[in-house]
Amino acid sequence: MNKSLLFLLLISFFTPKYGETQINEDKVGAWYMYFFNTKLKEGPWGVQGDVQLRNWNLGGDLEQLLLRGGLTYSTEKVKLTLGYGNVTTGKYGTDNSTTMESRIYQEALYPVRFSKRIFTNHRFRFEQRFVNNQNFRTRYRYNLFVNIPLNKAEMGNKTLYLALYNELFINGKRDIGNGNQVEIFDRNRFYTALGYFINKGLKVQLGIMNQTTDSWSKNQLQLSLHHKF
């Protein structure tokens, strides 16, 4: 083996793959979020939505700006949603370029209560994704939410509670164009937080979410306000 070939192999070996060099996994990011939902009069119909500012760091390095809203239909056992999201995704670091995405989604939210103090929600979501300069994409998501009140037996006014969730993302259509494919596994998010009911329709949560993709894993501080009116 000549010296030039050996040098190129060493450079290739010690240079991280694309995506891994772009993200400092030790730097904590921050997501600031507002969620709302309300009923339309007294019937089963309603609307919900959220605004999320996601940063690669604590602020200033844009990861995503997500604007999402949907029409809901609730029964005694399940809540169904048809919605739309607009997503602006930024690159890590000093590159200020962004990618735009339009997203249509359908979801079902199914609450289950275990014993007196464990409240769970199961959310199933199917997304149709229109990302700039990519083929049409789809994705499946399952999220298990767990809330456990700490100072009261019920989730209500002035309740301090533990909030947990784990969400798994699976890609449907894998061919994204130009000969490129994504993995079946898209990402996983595990979240732990403390929440507090300010009043019956307003609560706040502060916690840490670990997000793992097929190429990197990173912790994100999350501060969220949840508004029901």
Secondary structure as the mmCIF struct_conf table of DSSP 4:
data_model
#
loop_
_struct_conf.conf_type_id
_struct_conf.id
_struct_conf.beg_label_comp_id
_struct_conf.beg_label_asym_id
_struct_conf.beg_label_seq_id
_struct_conf.end_label_comp_id
_struct_conf.end_label_asym_id
_struct_conf.end_label_seq_id
HELX_RH_AL_P HELX_RH_AL_P1 LYS A 3 PHE A 14
BEND BEND1 THR A 15 THR A 15
HELX_LH_PP_P HELX_LH_PP_P1 PRO A 16 LYS A 17
TURN_TY1_P TURN_TY1_P1 TYR A 18 GLN A 22
TURN_TY1_P TURN_TY1_P2 GLU A 25 ASP A 26
BEND BEND2 LYS A 27 LYS A 27
STRN STRN1 GLY A 29 LYS A 39
BEND BEND3 LEU A 40 LEU A 40
TURN_TY1_P TURN_TY1_P3 LYS A 41 GLU A 42
BEND BEND4 GLY A 43 PRO A 44
STRN STRN2 TRP A 45 ASN A 55
BEND BEND5 TRP A 56 ASP A 61
STRN STRN3 LEU A 62 SER A 74
BEND BEND6 GLU A 76 LYS A 77
STRN STRN4 LYS A 79 GLY A 90
HELX_LH_PP_P HELX_LH_PP_P2 LYS A 91 LYS A 91
BEND BEND7 TYR A 92 TYR A 92
TURN_TY1_P TURN_TY1_P4 GLY A 93 THR A 94
STRN STRN5 THR A 98 PHE A 114
TURN_TY1_P TURN_TY1_P5 SER A 115 ARG A 117
STRN STRN6 ILE A 118 VAL A 131
TURN_TY1_P TURN_TY1_P6 ASN A 132 ASN A 133
BEND BEND8 GLN A 134 GLN A 134
STRN STRN7 ARG A 137 PRO A 149
BEND BEND9 LEU A 150 MET A 155
TURN_TY1_P TURN_TY1_P7 ASN A 157 LYS A 158
STRN STRN8 LEU A 160 ASN A 171
BEND BEND10 GLY A 172 GLY A 172
STRN STRN9 ASP A 175 GLY A 177
TURN_TY1_P TURN_TY1_P8 ASN A 178 GLY A 179
STRN STRN10 ASN A 180 GLN A 181
BEND BEND11 ILE A 184 ILE A 184
STRN STRN11 PHE A 185 ASN A 199
TURN_TY1_P TURN_TY1_P9 LYS A 200 GLY A 201
STRN STRN12 LEU A 202 THR A 213
BEND BEND12 ASP A 214 SER A 215
STRN STRN13 SER A 217 LYS A 228
#
